[in-house]
Amino acid sequence: MNLPQIFHLKCDNELLAVLKSCNPSGEMFWQICKFKPEEAFQEFEPLFQEASAFQDMAVFERNYDQLAESGVILFDVENNTEIKDFILHIDGEQVTLRYAEQPDHK
């Protein structure tokens, strides 16, 4: 199975950022992607940055819970799939990404 190469970070169908040219990072289950935030991303950037500092697991969980409650999702463009469970570590124009695909409930 090929890993997706492009994702959209969205909130209520508003584009927050584009993650593209994604490739395995060399660390299991992680990908490295080019990161292009849109203006709307600014509202959520502090939550991602604080969670990325990863000093305190409670802060990390609280921030990602708040993002989920706000409706922030990762969208796999190639497979037309919403991903609700994901982690982004933002470093300038690059992100490290890890996500869990949703099981099919058919």
C-alpha positions in Angstrom: 0.0 0.0 0.0 1.3 3.4 -0.9 1.1 6.2 1.6 -0.9 9.3 0.7 1.2 12.2 -0.6 -1.2 15.1 0.1 -3.4 16.0 3.1 -5.6 19.0 3.9 -5.9 20.2 7.5 -9.5 21.5 7.7 -12.1 22.9 10.1 -15.7 22.9 9.1 -14.7 22.5 5.4 -12.4 25.6 5.7 -8.8 24.8 4.5 -6.3 25.5 7.3 -3.2 24.1 5.7 -1.9 21.8 3.0 0.5 19.0 3.7 2.2 17.7 0.5 5.1 15.7 -0.8 4.7 13.4 2.2 7.3 10.6 2.6 8.2 8.1 5.4 10.4 9.8 8.0 12.5 6.7 8.8 10.8 6.5 12.1 8.0 3.9 12.1 4.5 5.3 11.5 5.7 8.9 10.9 5.8 10.9 7.7 7.5 14.1 6.8 5.5 16.6 4.7 5.9 20.1 3.3 3.6 22.4 5.2 1.7 25.4 3.7 -0.6 27.1 6.3 -3.4 29.3 5.2 -4.5 32.4 7.0 -7.2 30.5 8.9 -4.6 28.2 10.5 -3.5 31.1 12.7 -6.4 30.5 15.0 -5.2 27.0 15.8 -1.5 27.4 15.5 -0.9 28.0 19.3 -2.6 24.7 20.2 -0.4 22.8 17.7 2.8 24.5 18.8 2.1 24.0 22.5 1.3 20.3 21.9 4.4 19.9 19.8 6.5 21.1 22.8 5.4 17.8 24.3 6.8 18.6 27.8 3.5 17.6 29.5 1.3 14.8 28.3 -1.8 16.5 29.9 -1.2 19.6 27.8 -0.7 17.5 24.7 -4.0 15.6 25.3 -5.9 18.8 26.3 -4.8 20.6 23.1 -5.7 17.8 20.8 -9.0 17.3 22.5 -9.7 21.0 22.0 -8.7 20.7 18.3 -11.1 17.8 17.9 -13.9 19.6 19.7 -13.4 22.5 17.3 -13.8 20.2 14.4 -10.2 20.2 13.1 -9.6 17.1 11.0 -6.9 15.8 8.6 -8.2 15.0 5.1 -6.5 12.4 3.0 -7.1 14.0 -0.5 -6.0 11.0 -2.5 -8.4 8.5 -0.7 -11.1 11.1 0.0 -11.0 10.1 3.7 -11.4 12.1 6.9 -8.8 11.4 9.6 -9.7 12.4 13.2 -6.8 10.8 15.0 -3.5 12.5 14.1 -0.5 14.3 15.5 1.4 17.1 13.8 4.8 18.4 14.8 5.3 21.7 13.0 8.8 22.9 12.2 8.6 25.9 9.9 7.7 24.7 6.4 7.9 21.1 7.4 5.7 18.8 9.5 6.1 15.4 11.0 2.8 13.6 10.8 1.4 10.5 12.4 -2.2 9.4 12.0 -4.6 6.5 12.5 -7.0 5.5 9.7 -10.6 5.1 10.7 -11.9 1.5 10.5 -14.6 0.9 7.9 -18.0 0.5 9.5 -19.9 -1.0 6.6 
